[in-house]
Amino acid sequence: MNSGSAGLKLTALGGLMIFLFIVSLVSGSVPIPLSGVFDALAGTDNEFSEIILVFRLPKALTCVLAGASLATSGLLMQTLFRNPLAGPDVFGLSSGAGLLVGVLIMTSQLTGILFFGSPWTMAIAAGTGAALVFLVVILISRFVTDNTSLLIIGLMIGATASSLLSVIQYISHAEDLQTFMIWGLGSVGGTSWNEITVLAAVIVTGTVISLLLTKSLNGMLLGDNYAKSLGINLERSRLFILIATCIMTGTVTAFCGPVAFVGLAVPHLVRMAVPTTNHKVMIPAVVIGGAGLLLLCDLLAQLPGTTQLLPLNAVTSMIGAPVVIWLIIKNKRLRI
């Protein structure tokens, strides 16, 4: 794909994402005219200002940042393992992040400490949980060369983390358990501006690391031996991929819950729209695509005319799972 064609397709994806962003601001239990949205964003005080600035704008920004983070993480993992089914939730990263977050939430009454007071505390805990799981997978990958076996091992690690979490749930207090159950359904609403600042810092850091690794990522697609022949330091590249993936997945999991299928499905959807393996193009494309998909899922989760919301995870799974199945049937196999 030439640069002109790629630029046009990226522009089209960006335009679609901006459209969904605007729709998310005007739609909801209280319909708001477009002029009211622009006035509120411009600082003009009107009857819709509080709804826009306190509720809808933070939620829309959370969708953009969380979707971009998860999609970028999915692309990095699929490239690193050269496995089209790799993703933050498939390899147990979300389970690892959820385990440590669950420990903090459900032991708050036992320890007397409310950990949700600091967004950085939750981000560090979730990132640490994701990093521990990914480190185990990386260590095992040195001894297991078969990608299918590695995928199964990742699933088993995730299952182990989930079982440990079940034990903690069983012995926790009812109030803490309810808080964790609501968190586990996934949500992009209710994030504070402090948390949005953390998410923004994380996605910027992760994206910059990913763009700096463009040559390494392109080389990895052709095999380790070819990458080494290009002078790529694979160990250092894997370490930075680990860091970028863990901080992005962990932070999103901390603030939004374990959002499923975005990291797995978005890279494949983007490859259909932008058919290239060049990560210089793919990374910006999945950033835009992930943001757009999560905005769409959040819109579908809203029940028009009511204040009720469907669980975000239910919507992402209903979209992501059929998409992956359809891609496999259509292409006979998934590719990276």
C-alpha positions, 0 to 999 in steps of 0.5 A: 500500500502506498503512502497516499492510499494509507493516508486517505484511509487513515483520514477516513477512519479518523473522520468516522471516529470524530463522528462517533465522538460527537454522537456520543456527546449529543445522545443519551437519556437527555438529547442535546442539540449540536449547538448546545454541545459546541457552546458548552465546549467553548465555555459558554454556560448553558443548561447542558454545560454540566451534562456535557462537561461532567458526564458525557465528555469524560466518558467519551474521552475515556472511550477514546483512550481506553479503546486506543490502549487496548487495540494497540496492546492487541497489535503488539501482542499479535506481532510479538507472538506472531499469533492472530489470536493473541490479545490482552484478555486471551493471554491472561493479562486482563485476568492478572490485572483484575486479580491485583485490583480485586485484591485491593478492592475486596480487602479494603475493609480488612486493611482499613485502606480505601485504595480507590482514593488515588488513580495512580495506586489502581494503575500501578496495581493493575499494571503490576498484575498484567506485567507478572502474567506477561513475564511468565508467558515470556519466560515460557515462550523461551521453551515453547516454540509452538504458538498454539501451545503458548496460547493454551498456556496463556489461557491456563495462566488466566484461568489460574488468576481467575480461580485465585480471584474467586477464592478472594471473592468467596471470603470478602465482605458483601460491600466489597464484592458488590463493588468488584462485581460492578467493576468487572462488568466494564464501564467507561462512565464515572472516570474523573479528570485525574483518571483521564489524565492518567489514561492520557499519559499512558496511551501517549507513552505506549504509543510513542514506545510502539512507534519507536519499535516500528522497525523491530515489529516489522522485522518480528513478522518475518521471524527472529532470524531475519530480525537479527540479521537486520541488527534488531536487538530482540531481547530489548524490543521484547522488553519494551513491548512488555512495558508498553502492553502492560502499562496500557492494559493494566491502566485501562483494566484498573479504571474501566474493568476487564474490557473484552475483545477490543484488543483481539478484534480491532487489529483484524478489523483495521487490516481489512480497512487498511491492508498492510503489515507496516506498523508505521501505518498499523499503529496509528490505524489501530489507535483510531480504530480502537477508539472508534469501536469503543465509542460505538460499543458505548453508544450501543450500551445506552438504552435510548430514552432511559438512564439504564446502561447495558454492561460494556463487556456484554456489548464488546463481546457481542460485537467482537466474538461474531467478528472474529468468527466471521473473519475466520470463516471468510479468510479460512484463517486469521493473519497478522 
